[in-house]
């Protein structure tokens, strides 16, 4: 019984120490932001491609007007 309580106390202390440890937090934030950006890009892939094609077509037409 005493070993069980000691193990619980030690586990709780380790958990609190882990929770308070801020080392590596910046890396985790960057990874999460990158994952969200990739997920958004995958979800809206078709819309993004269509938008960019229209944009570059417009740029191409306008540049032909300017340089011809």
PyMOL Python script that loads the backbone (N, CA, C, O; Angstrom):
from pymol import cmd

cmd.read_pdbstr("""\
ATOM      1  N   UNK A   1       0.822  -1.190   0.000  1.00  0.00           N
ATOM      2  CA  UNK A   1       0.000   0.000   0.000  1.00  0.00           C
ATOM      3  C   UNK A   1       0.866   1.253   0.000  1.00  0.00           C
ATOM      4  O   UNK A   1       0.569   2.222  -0.699  1.00  0.00           O
ATOM      5  N   UNK A   2       1.940   1.229   0.789  1.00  0.00           N
ATOM      6  CA  UNK A   2       2.828   2.370   0.880  1.00  0.00           C
ATOM      7  C   UNK A   2       3.542   2.610  -0.452  1.00  0.00           C
ATOM      8  O   UNK A   2       3.741   3.756  -0.854  1.00  0.00           O
ATOM      9  N   UNK A   3       3.925   1.528  -1.134  1.00  0.00           N
ATOM     10  CA  UNK A   3       4.568   1.659  -2.439  1.00  0.00           C
ATOM     11  C   UNK A   3       3.627   2.275  -3.460  1.00  0.00           C
ATOM     12  O   UNK A   3       4.051   3.060  -4.308  1.00  0.00           O
ATOM     13  N   UNK A   4       2.374   1.927  -3.380  1.00  0.00           N
ATOM     14  CA  UNK A   4       1.380   2.469  -4.300  1.00  0.00           C
ATOM     15  C   UNK A   4       1.241   3.978  -4.118  1.00  0.00           C
ATOM     16  O   UNK A   4       1.197   4.725  -5.095  1.00  0.00           O
ATOM     17  N   UNK A   5       1.173   4.416  -2.877  1.00  0.00           N
ATOM     18  CA  UNK A   5       1.032   5.844  -2.592  1.00  0.00           C
ATOM     19  C   UNK A   5       2.288   6.607  -3.019  1.00  0.00           C
ATOM     20  O   UNK A   5       2.195   7.715  -3.549  1.00  0.00           O
ATOM     21  N   UNK A   6       3.446   6.019  -2.791  1.00  0.00           N
ATOM     22  CA  UNK A   6       4.703   6.643  -3.198  1.00  0.00           C
ATOM     23  C   UNK A   6       4.763   6.761  -4.714  1.00  0.00           C
ATOM     24  O   UNK A   6       5.190   7.787  -5.243  1.00  0.00           O
ATOM     25  N   UNK A   7       4.342   5.731  -5.402  1.00  0.00           N
ATOM     26  CA  UNK A   7       4.324   5.756  -6.864  1.00  0.00           C
ATOM     27  C   UNK A   7       3.359   6.815  -7.381  1.00  0.00           C
ATOM     28  O   UNK A   7       3.674   7.521  -8.340  1.00  0.00           O
ATOM     29  N   UNK A   8       2.203   6.934  -6.767  1.00  0.00           N
ATOM     30  CA  UNK A   8       1.231   7.952  -7.170  1.00  0.00           C
ATOM     31  C   UNK A   8       1.800   9.351  -6.955  1.00  0.00           C
ATOM     32  O   UNK A   8       1.666  10.223  -7.814  1.00  0.00           O
ATOM     33  N   UNK A   9       2.434   9.559  -5.805  1.00  0.00           N
ATOM     34  CA  UNK A   9       3.013  10.869  -5.504  1.00  0.00           C
ATOM     35  C   UNK A   9       4.122  11.194  -6.502  1.00  0.00           C
ATOM     36  O   UNK A   9       4.202  12.315  -7.005  1.00  0.00           O
ATOM     37  N   UNK A  10       4.980  10.209  -6.787  1.00  0.00           N
ATOM     38  CA  UNK A  10       6.063  10.410  -7.742  1.00  0.00           C
ATOM     39  C   UNK A  10       5.505  10.703  -9.136  1.00  0.00           C
ATOM     40  O   UNK A  10       6.019  11.577  -9.834  1.00  0.00           O
ATOM     41  N   UNK A  11       4.463   9.982  -9.547  1.00  0.00           N
ATOM     42  CA  UNK A  11       3.839  10.204 -10.852  1.00  0.00           C
ATOM     43  C   UNK A  11       3.253  11.600 -10.935  1.00  0.00           C
ATOM     44  O   UNK A  11       3.393  12.276 -11.954  1.00  0.00           O
ATOM     45  N   UNK A  12       2.602  12.032  -9.878  1.00  0.00           N
ATOM     46  CA  UNK A  12       2.014  13.368  -9.854  1.00  0.00           C
ATOM     47  C   UNK A  12       3.102  14.432  -9.942  1.00  0.00           C
ATOM     48  O   UNK A  12       2.934  15.428 -10.644  1.00  0.00           O
ATOM     49  N   UNK A  13       4.206  14.235  -9.243  1.00  0.00           N
ATOM     50  CA  UNK A  13       5.306  15.198  -9.292  1.00  0.00           C
ATOM     51  C   UNK A  13       5.919  15.255 -10.685  1.00  0.00           C
ATOM     52  O   UNK A  13       6.247  16.335 -11.177  1.00  0.00           O
ATOM     53  N   UNK A  14       6.072  14.117 -11.312  1.00  0.00           N
ATOM     54  CA  UNK A  14       6.615  14.085 -12.677  1.00  0.00           C
ATOM     55  C   UNK A  14       5.680  14.783 -13.654  1.00  0.00           C
ATOM     56  O   UNK A  14       6.125  15.516 -14.537  1.00  0.00           O
ATOM     57  N   UNK A  15       4.393  14.552 -13.492  1.00  0.00           N
ATOM     58  CA  UNK A  15       3.416  15.181 -14.370  1.00  0.00           C
ATOM     59  C   UNK A  15       3.429  16.695 -14.210  1.00  0.00           C
ATOM     60  O   UNK A  15       3.385  17.422 -15.202  1.00  0.00           O
ATOM     61  N   UNK A  16       3.489  17.172 -12.982  1.00  0.00           N
ATOM     62  CA  UNK A  16       3.541  18.617 -12.728  1.00  0.00           C
ATOM     63  C   UNK A  16       4.825  19.205 -13.300  1.00  0.00           C
ATOM     64  O   UNK A  16       4.793  20.271 -13.913  1.00  0.00           O
ATOM     65  N   UNK A  17       5.949  18.530 -13.109  1.00  0.00           N
ATOM     66  CA  UNK A  17       7.224  19.016 -13.643  1.00  0.00           C
ATOM     67  C   UNK A  17       7.187  19.059 -15.167  1.00  0.00           C
ATOM     68  O   UNK A  17       7.678  20.011 -15.773  1.00  0.00           O
ATOM     69  N   UNK A  18       6.613  18.044 -15.780  1.00  0.00           N
ATOM     70  CA  UNK A  18       6.493  18.020 -17.239  1.00  0.00           C
ATOM     71  C   UNK A  18       5.601  19.152 -17.729  1.00  0.00           C
ATOM     72  O   UNK A  18       5.906  19.794 -18.734  1.00  0.00           O
ATOM     73  N   UNK A  19       4.507  19.398 -17.029  1.00  0.00           N
ATOM     74  CA  UNK A  19       3.553  20.433 -17.425  1.00  0.00           C
ATOM     75  C   UNK A  19       4.179  21.815 -17.324  1.00  0.00           C
ATOM     76  O   UNK A  19       3.906  22.679 -18.156  1.00  0.00           O
ATOM     77  N   UNK A  20       5.006  22.031 -16.326  1.00  0.00           N
ATOM     78  CA  UNK A  20       5.629  23.345 -16.114  1.00  0.00           C
ATOM     79  C   UNK A  20       6.846  23.565 -16.996  1.00  0.00           C
ATOM     80  O   UNK A  20       7.293  24.703 -17.142  1.00  0.00           O
ATOM     81  N   UNK A  21       7.387  22.531 -17.579  1.00  0.00           N
ATOM     82  CA  UNK A  21       8.572  22.640 -18.417  1.00  0.00           C
ATOM     83  C   UNK A  21       8.196  23.332 -19.724  1.00  0.00           C
ATOM     84  O   UNK A  21       7.371  22.826 -20.485  1.00  0.00           O
ATOM     85  N   UNK A  22       8.796  24.475 -19.978  1.00  0.00           N
ATOM     86  CA  UNK A  22       8.478  25.255 -21.183  1.00  0.00           C
ATOM     87  C   UNK A  22       9.480  25.015 -22.312  1.00  0.00           C
ATOM     88  O   UNK A  22       9.337  25.579 -23.397  1.00  0.00           O
ATOM     89  N   UNK A  23      10.478  24.195 -22.066  1.00  0.00           N
ATOM     90  CA  UNK A  23      11.494  23.927 -23.068  1.00  0.00           C
ATOM     91  C   UNK A  23      10.883  23.167 -24.245  1.00  0.00           C
ATOM     92  O   UNK A  23      10.187  22.171 -24.049  1.00  0.00           O
ATOM     93  N   UNK A  24      11.137  23.631 -25.446  1.00  0.00           N
ATOM     94  CA  UNK A  24      10.602  22.974 -26.624  1.00  0.00           C
ATOM     95  C   UNK A  24       9.207  23.431 -27.004  1.00  0.00           C
ATOM     96  O   UNK A  24       8.638  22.942 -27.979  1.00  0.00           O
ATOM     97  N   UNK A  25       8.652  24.361 -26.245  1.00  0.00           N
ATOM     98  CA  UNK A  25       7.294  24.818 -26.521  1.00  0.00           C
ATOM     99  C   UNK A  25       7.223  25.566 -27.844  1.00  0.00           C
ATOM    100  O   UNK A  25       6.248  25.421 -28.581  1.00  0.00           O
ATOM    101  N   UNK A  26       8.246  26.368 -28.159  1.00  0.00           N
ATOM    102  CA  UNK A  26       8.269  27.098 -29.423  1.00  0.00           C
ATOM    103  C   UNK A  26       8.258  26.154 -30.615  1.00  0.00           C
ATOM    104  O   UNK A  26       7.589  26.419 -31.614  1.00  0.00           O
ATOM    105  N   UNK A  27       8.987  25.068 -30.515  1.00  0.00           N
ATOM    106  CA  UNK A  27       9.025  24.077 -31.587  1.00  0.00           C
ATOM    107  C   UNK A  27       7.660  23.440 -31.781  1.00  0.00           C
ATOM    108  O   UNK A  27       7.213  23.245 -32.911  1.00  0.00           O
ATOM    109  N   UNK A  28       7.004  23.120 -30.689  1.00  0.00           N
ATOM    110  CA  UNK A  28       5.672  22.527 -30.766  1.00  0.00           C
ATOM    111  C   UNK A  28       4.693  23.483 -31.430  1.00  0.00           C
ATOM    112  O   UNK A  28       3.874  23.065 -32.249  1.00  0.00           O
ATOM    113  N   UNK A  29       4.772  24.758 -31.085  1.00  0.00           N
ATOM    114  CA  UNK A  29       3.877  25.744 -31.698  1.00  0.00           C
ATOM    115  C   UNK A  29       4.107  25.830 -33.196  1.00  0.00           C
ATOM    116  O   UNK A  29       3.150  25.894 -33.968  1.00  0.00           O
ATOM    117  N   UNK A  30       5.361  25.832 -33.615  1.00  0.00           N
ATOM    118  CA  UNK A  30       5.674  25.905 -35.046  1.00  0.00           C
ATOM    119  C   UNK A  30       5.152  24.672 -35.770  1.00  0.00           C
ATOM    120  O   UNK A  30       4.602  24.786 -36.866  1.00  0.00           O
ATOM    121  N   UNK A  31       5.315  23.514 -35.182  1.00  0.00           N
ATOM    122  CA  UNK A  31       4.831  22.274 -35.800  1.00  0.00           C
ATOM    123  C   UNK A  31       3.311  22.303 -35.917  1.00  0.00           C
ATOM    124  O   UNK A  31       2.766  21.910 -36.949  1.00  0.00           O
ATOM    125  N   UNK A  32       2.622  22.760 -34.880  1.00  0.00           N
ATOM    126  CA  UNK A  32       1.159  22.833 -34.931  1.00  0.00           C
ATOM    127  C   UNK A  32       0.682  23.839 -35.970  1.00  0.00           C
ATOM    128  O   UNK A  32      -0.276  23.568 -36.694  1.00  0.00           O
ATOM    129  N   UNK A  33       1.329  24.990 -36.056  1.00  0.00           N
ATOM    130  CA  UNK A  33       0.954  25.990 -37.060  1.00  0.00           C
ATOM    131  C   UNK A  33       1.176  25.433 -38.462  1.00  0.00           C
ATOM    132  O   UNK A  33       0.329  25.609 -39.338  1.00  0.00           O
ATOM    133  N   UNK A  34       2.301  24.765 -38.681  1.00  0.00           N
ATOM    134  CA  UNK A  34       2.576  24.162 -39.990  1.00  0.00           C
ATOM    135  C   UNK A  34       1.533  23.107 -40.332  1.00  0.00           C
ATOM    136  O   UNK A  34       1.092  23.020 -41.478  1.00  0.00           O
ATOM    137  N   UNK A  35       1.137  22.308 -39.354  1.00  0.00           N
ATOM    138  CA  UNK A  35       0.120  21.279 -39.596  1.00  0.00           C
ATOM    139  C   UNK A  35      -1.214  21.904 -39.975  1.00  0.00           C
ATOM    140  O   UNK A  35      -1.905  21.394 -40.857  1.00  0.00           O
ATOM    141  N   UNK A  36      -1.584  22.997 -39.323  1.00  0.00           N
ATOM    142  CA  UNK A  36      -2.844  23.677 -39.649  1.00  0.00           C
ATOM    143  C   UNK A  36      -2.779  24.269 -41.049  1.00  0.00           C
ATOM    144  O   UNK A  36      -3.742  24.159 -41.808  1.00  0.00           O
ATOM    145  N   UNK A  37      -1.667  24.889 -41.399  1.00  0.00           N
ATOM    146  CA  UNK A  37      -1.524  25.472 -42.741  1.00  0.00           C
ATOM    147  C   UNK A  37      -1.593  24.384 -43.808  1.00  0.00           C
ATOM    148  O   UNK A  37      -2.241  24.571 -44.838  1.00  0.00           O
ATOM    149  N   UNK A  38      -0.944  23.267 -43.578  1.00  0.00           N
ATOM    150  CA  UNK A  38      -0.986  22.158 -44.541  1.00  0.00           C
ATOM    151  C   UNK A  38      -2.399  21.604 -44.659  1.00  0.00           C
ATOM    152  O   UNK A  38      -2.853  21.303 -45.763  1.00  0.00           O
ATOM    153  N   UNK A  39      -3.097  21.468 -43.538  1.00  0.00           N
ATOM    154  CA  UNK A  39      -4.475  20.960 -43.572  1.00  0.00           C
ATOM    155  C   UNK A  39      -5.382  21.904 -44.355  1.00  0.00           C
ATOM    156  O   UNK A  39      -6.217  21.452 -45.138  1.00  0.00           O
ATOM    157  N   UNK A  40      -5.226  23.201 -44.152  1.00  0.00           N
ATOM    158  CA  UNK A  40      -6.037  24.180 -44.890  1.00  0.00           C
ATOM    159  C   UNK A  40      -5.717  24.107 -46.375  1.00  0.00           C
ATOM    160  O   UNK A  40      -6.621  24.151 -47.210  1.00  0.00           O
ATOM    161  N   UNK A  41      -4.435  23.996 -46.710  1.00  0.00           N
ATOM    162  CA  UNK A  41      -4.043  23.908 -48.119  1.00  0.00           C
ATOM    163  C   UNK A  41      -4.621  22.664 -48.780  1.00  0.00           C
ATOM    164  O   UNK A  41      -5.052  22.718 -49.932  1.00  0.00           O
ATOM    165  N   UNK A  42      -4.636  21.557 -48.070  1.00  0.00           N
ATOM    166  CA  UNK A  42      -5.189  20.319 -48.628  1.00  0.00           C
ATOM    167  C   UNK A  42      -6.700  20.440 -48.797  1.00  0.00           C
ATOM    168  O   UNK A  42      -7.247  20.006 -49.811  1.00  0.00           O
ATOM    169  N   UNK A  43      -7.371  21.023 -47.815  1.00  0.00           N
ATOM    170  CA  UNK A  43      -8.827  21.158 -47.892  1.00  0.00           C
ATOM    171  C   UNK A  43      -9.265  22.076 -49.029  1.00  0.00           C
ATOM    172  O   UNK A  43     -10.263  21.809 -49.697  1.00  0.00           O
ATOM    173  N   UNK A  44      -8.517  23.160 -49.249  1.00  0.00           N
ATOM    174  CA  UNK A  44      -8.906  24.143 -50.253  1.00  0.00           C
ATOM    175  C   UNK A  44      -8.021  24.088 -51.491  1.00  0.00           C
ATOM    176  O   UNK A  44      -7.889  25.082 -52.205  1.00  0.00           O
ATOM    177  N   UNK A  45      -7.414  22.930 -51.749  1.00  0.00           N
ATOM    178  CA  UNK A  45      -6.473  22.773 -52.856  1.00  0.00           C
ATOM    179  C   UNK A  45      -7.083  23.181 -54.192  1.00  0.00           C
ATOM    180  O   UNK A  45      -6.481  23.959 -54.932  1.00  0.00           O
ATOM    181  N   UNK A  46      -8.259  22.672 -54.507  1.00  0.00           N
ATOM    182  CA  UNK A  46      -8.881  22.968 -55.799  1.00  0.00           C
ATOM    183  C   UNK A  46      -9.193  24.452 -55.934  1.00  0.00           C
ATOM    184  O   UNK A  46      -8.967  25.041 -56.991  1.00  0.00           O
ATOM    185  N   UNK A  47      -9.707  25.056 -54.873  1.00  0.00           N
ATOM    186  CA  UNK A  47     -10.037  26.477 -54.916  1.00  0.00           C
ATOM    187  C   UNK A  47      -8.775  27.316 -55.083  1.00  0.00           C
ATOM    188  O   UNK A  47      -8.777  28.292 -55.834  1.00  0.00           O
ATOM    189  N   UNK A  48      -7.702  26.947 -54.394  1.00  0.00           N
ATOM    190  CA  UNK A  48      -6.440  27.686 -54.484  1.00  0.00           C
ATOM    191  C   UNK A  48      -5.865  27.583 -55.890  1.00  0.00           C
ATOM    192  O   UNK A  48      -5.399  28.582 -56.439  1.00  0.00           O
ATOM    193  N   UNK A  49      -5.891  26.396 -56.481  1.00  0.00           N
ATOM    194  CA  UNK A  49      -5.366  26.212 -57.838  1.00  0.00           C
ATOM    195  C   UNK A  49      -6.181  27.026 -58.835  1.00  0.00           C
ATOM    196  O   UNK A  49      -5.615  27.691 -59.702  1.00  0.00           O
ATOM    197  N   UNK A  50      -7.500  26.976 -58.718  1.00  0.00           N
ATOM    198  CA  UNK A  50      -8.362  27.745 -59.620  1.00  0.00           C
ATOM    199  C   UNK A  50      -8.103  29.243 -59.476  1.00  0.00           C
ATOM    200  O   UNK A  50      -8.019  29.955 -60.476  1.00  0.00           O
ATOM    201  N   UNK A  51      -7.977  29.717 -58.256  1.00  0.00           N
ATOM    202  CA  UNK A  51      -7.714  31.136 -58.006  1.00  0.00           C
ATOM    203  C   UNK A  51      -6.388  31.567 -58.625  1.00  0.00           C
ATOM    204  O   UNK A  51      -6.310  32.616 -59.265  1.00  0.00           O
ATOM    205  N   UNK A  52      -5.346  30.759 -58.435  1.00  0.00           N
ATOM    206  CA  UNK A  52      -4.036  31.110 -58.981  1.00  0.00           C
ATOM    207  C   UNK A  52      -4.027  31.062 -60.503  1.00  0.00           C
ATOM    208  O   UNK A  52      -3.385  31.898 -61.138  1.00  0.00           O
ATOM    209  N   UNK A  53      -4.729  30.096 -61.104  1.00  0.00           N
ATOM    210  CA  UNK A  53      -4.805  30.050 -62.568  1.00  0.00           C
ATOM    211  C   UNK A  53      -5.487  31.291 -63.110  1.00  0.00           C
ATOM    212  O   UNK A  53      -5.017  31.876 -64.086  1.00  0.00           O
ATOM    213  N   UNK A  54      -6.589  31.705 -62.495  1.00  0.00           N
ATOM    214  CA  UNK A  54      -7.273  32.930 -62.930  1.00  0.00           C
ATOM    215  C   UNK A  54      -6.374  34.145 -62.757  1.00  0.00           C
ATOM    216  O   UNK A  54      -6.321  35.012 -63.630  1.00  0.00           O
ATOM    217  N   UNK A  55      -5.677  34.209 -61.648  1.00  0.00           N
ATOM    218  CA  UNK A  55      -4.801  35.342 -61.373  1.00  0.00           C
ATOM    219  C   UNK A  55      -3.680  35.430 -62.397  1.00  0.00           C
ATOM    220  O   UNK A  55      -3.400  36.511 -62.915  1.00  0.00           O
ATOM    221  N   UNK A  56      -3.032  34.298 -62.696  1.00  0.00           N
ATOM    222  CA  UNK A  56      -1.938  34.319 -63.661  1.00  0.00           C
ATOM    223  C   UNK A  56      -2.436  34.561 -65.082  1.00  0.00           C
ATOM    224  O   UNK A  56      -1.726  35.173 -65.879  1.00  0.00           O
ATOM    225  N   UNK A  57      -3.632  34.099 -65.417  1.00  0.00           N
ATOM    226  CA  UNK A  57      -4.209  34.418 -66.725  1.00  0.00           C
ATOM    227  C   UNK A  57      -4.421  35.921 -66.856  1.00  0.00           C
ATOM    228  O   UNK A  57      -4.128  36.515 -67.894  1.00  0.00           O
ATOM    229  N   UNK A  58      -4.928  36.519 -65.803  1.00  0.00           N
ATOM    230  CA  UNK A  58      -5.159  37.967 -65.810  1.00  0.00           C
ATOM    231  C   UNK A  58      -3.833  38.722 -65.932  1.00  0.00           C
ATOM    232  O   UNK A  58      -3.740  39.693 -66.683  1.00  0.00           O
ATOM    233  N   UNK A  59      -2.823  38.286 -65.207  1.00  0.00           N
ATOM    234  CA  UNK A  59      -1.503  38.919 -65.280  1.00  0.00           C
ATOM    235  C   UNK A  59      -0.936  38.769 -66.687  1.00  0.00           C
ATOM    236  O   UNK A  59      -0.354  39.713 -67.221  1.00  0.00           O
ATOM    237  N   UNK A  60      -1.097  37.606 -67.287  1.00  0.00           N
ATOM    238  CA  UNK A  60      -0.594  37.362 -68.636  1.00  0.00           C
ATOM    239  C   UNK A  60      -1.276  38.280 -69.648  1.00  0.00           C
ATOM    240  O   UNK A  60      -0.613  38.868 -70.503  1.00  0.00           O
ATOM    241  N   UNK A  61      -2.604  38.401 -69.549  1.00  0.00           N
ATOM    242  CA  UNK A  61      -3.337  39.280 -70.475  1.00  0.00           C
ATOM    243  C   UNK A  61      -2.937  40.733 -70.299  1.00  0.00           C
ATOM    244  O   UNK A  61      -2.733  41.446 -71.281  1.00  0.00           O
ATOM    245  N   UNK A  62      -2.823  41.179 -69.054  1.00  0.00           N
ATOM    246  CA  UNK A  62      -2.460  42.578 -68.799  1.00  0.00           C
ATOM    247  C   UNK A  62      -1.037  42.862 -69.268  1.00  0.00           C
ATOM    248  O   UNK A  62      -0.764  43.945 -69.786  1.00  0.00           O
ATOM    249  N   UNK A  63      -0.128  41.906 -69.095  1.00  0.00           N
ATOM    250  CA  UNK A  63       1.250  42.126 -69.542  1.00  0.00           C
ATOM    251  C   UNK A  63       1.317  42.177 -71.065  1.00  0.00           C
ATOM    252  O   UNK A  63       2.122  42.925 -71.620  1.00  0.00           O
ATOM    253  N   UNK A  64       0.481  41.389 -71.751  1.00  0.00           N
ATOM    254  CA  UNK A  64       0.434  41.461 -73.214  1.00  0.00           C
ATOM    255  C   UNK A  64      -0.073  42.823 -73.661  1.00  0.00           C
ATOM    256  O   UNK A  64       0.416  43.368 -74.650  1.00  0.00           O
ATOM    257  N   UNK A  65      -1.049  43.383 -72.947  1.00  0.00           N
ATOM    258  CA  UNK A  65      -1.555  44.718 -73.284  1.00  0.00           C
ATOM    259  C   UNK A  65      -0.473  45.777 -73.096  1.00  0.00           C
ATOM    260  O   UNK A  65      -0.364  46.704 -73.899  1.00  0.00           O
ATOM    261  N   UNK A  66       0.311  45.647 -72.063  1.00  0.00           N
ATOM    262  CA  UNK A  66       1.331  46.650 -71.759  1.00  0.00           C
ATOM    263  C   UNK A  66       2.503  46.548 -72.727  1.00  0.00           C
ATOM    264  O   UNK A  66       3.002  47.572 -73.196  1.00  0.00           O
ATOM    265  N   UNK A  67       2.949  45.342 -73.033  1.00  0.00           N
ATOM    266  CA  UNK A  67       4.165  45.170 -73.820  1.00  0.00           C
ATOM    267  C   UNK A  67       3.920  45.010 -75.318  1.00  0.00           C
ATOM    268  O   UNK A  67       4.880  44.812 -76.062  1.00  0.00           O
ATOM    269  N   UNK A  68       2.696  45.086 -75.786  1.00  0.00           N
ATOM    270  CA  UNK A  68       2.477  44.962 -77.231  1.00  0.00           C
ATOM    271  C   UNK A  68       2.036  46.259 -77.840  1.00  0.00           C
ATOM    272  O   UNK A  68       1.808  46.328 -79.047  1.00  0.00           O
TER     273      UNK A  68
END
""", "prot")
cmd.dss("prot")
cmd.show_as("cartoon", "prot")
cmd.util.cbc("prot")
cmd.orient("prot")
